[in-house]
């Protein structure tokens, strides 16, 4: 399992070509070799690839605008081919589908054609969870509906350790349950600060990382991307460096 950086952590520092390039340079200097592209400005696939190549970084995965994936799939596939990314990720189910079981079923119907086109191109459509998917309707969670609704060869899952725990789930359990469908994961910790639940650097909070990393290995995870949606005023580069140092010390 290789450790990468989720550039969404640095999104506010990646809105111009120059700042994006500098952010990649600093990520590489920490020691990261792979990245996920998410939240940056739209500079075009060629420019993004050139910047990553310049700093010796491999682009594995993206989070791409959901409507582009659904409505302009061929262009999305071509952009990923240029970037060298084999995984087309959706960061969150669009609001229009977040209406329980009915919404989940519409999402499955609307995105299956895109998933089929992505698969035909030799890539994979990846769904990233938050916690709302763990709400149950008729005894079945939205997440379970998604798992059953897409064939394994059409959609994988970028499991997010923090958001699974936020939804009351056990990250290690879900990694094992989705063995073979979780080539990529997002790793961030959950900690309590002033009685407030916060995202944290990996191994700086309370998640059971021994169990998580063990389950990830069993499930065949290939890439684990360090991410913090919110760094609470701390330097996000320092947060990425702390997580990198902590994770590489135990793996």
C-alpha positions, 0 to 999 in steps of 0.5 A, spaced: 500 500 500 502 506 497 501 513 501 499 519 497 496 526 498 489 528 497 490 535 494 483 537 496 487 538 503 491 544 499 485 546 495 485 553 497 493 554 495 491 550 488 487 555 485 492 558 480 497 554 475 503 557 479 500 556 486 498 549 484 505 547 481 508 550 488 504 546 492 506 539 488 513 541 489 512 542 497 508 535 497 513 532 493 519 535 498 515 531 504 516 525 501 509 523 497 510 520 490 503 519 488 497 524 489 489 525 488 487 531 484 481 534 487 479 542 489 484 545 484 483 550 479 481 547 472 488 548 468 487 543 463 489 536 463 495 537 460 498 542 464 496 538 471 500 532 468 506 537 466 506 539 473 506 533 476 511 530 472 515 536 473 515 534 481 516 526 480 508 525 482 504 520 479 496 522 479 492 516 481 485 518 482 481 525 481 475 527 484 471 530 478 465 534 478 459 529 478 455 532 472 461 532 468 462 525 469 455 523 468 454 528 462 460 529 459 463 522 460 468 521 454 471 528 455 472 526 462 475 519 460 480 523 455 482 528 461 484 522 465 488 518 460 492 525 459 493 525 466 495 518 467 490 517 472 486 510 472 481 512 477 475 517 476 472 519 482 466 522 485 467 526 491 460 526 494 453 524 491 450 530 488 444 534 493 439 532 488 440 524 489 440 525 497 433 523 498 434 516 501 432 510 498 429 513 492 435 518 490 440 512 491 436 508 486 436 514 481 443 515 482 445 508 480 440 509 474 443 515 472 451 514 473 451 506 470 452 508 463 458 513 465 461 507 469 460 503 463 464 507 459 469 509 464 470 501 465 470 500 457 476 505 457 480 501 462 479 505 468 474 505 474 469 509 477 470 510 484 465 513 489 467 517 496 463 516 502 461 521 507 456 519 513 449 521 510 450 514 506 449 510 513 442 512 514 437 507 513 431 506 510 427 500 510 432 497 514 437 498 509 443 504 508 444 508 502 451 505 502 448 498 502 444 500 496 450 503 492 454 497 493 448 492 491 446 497 485 453 497 482 457 491 479 464 491 482 467 491 475 463 498 474 464 502 481 469 501 486 469 505 493 474 510 496 473 509 503 474 515 508 476 512 515 473 519 518 467 519 515 465 512 516 466 513 523 462 519 523 456 515 521 457 510 526 461 505 522 467 501 523 472 503 518 476 496 518 469 492 518 467 496 511 474 495 508 473 487 509 466 487 507 468 491 500 475 487 499 477 487 492 473 494 491 477 499 495 483 500 491 483 507 494 482 509 501 482 516 504 486 516 511 484 521 516 484 521 524 478 523 528 480 526 535 476 530 540 478 538 541 475 542 547 469 536 546 469 538 539 469 532 534 475 534 529 479 531 523 486 530 525 492 527 522 493 520 522 495 517 528 494 523 532 487 521 534 482 515 536 481 511 530 484 504 531 489 504 526 492 497 527 485 494 525 484 499 519 491 498 516 491 490 517 484 490 514 486 495 508 492 490 507 487 484 507 482 488 502 487 489 497 488 497 498 493 499 493 493 507 495 491 510 501 491 518 500 492 522 506 486 528 507 484 533 512 478 537 509 479 542 515 486 543 518 482 548 523 487 554 522 493 549 522 498 549 516 495 544 511 503 542 509 504 541 516 498 536 517 500 532 511 507 532 513 505 529 520 501 524 517 506 522 512 511 521 518 506 517 522 504 513 517 511 511 514 513 509 521 508 504 522 507 501 515 
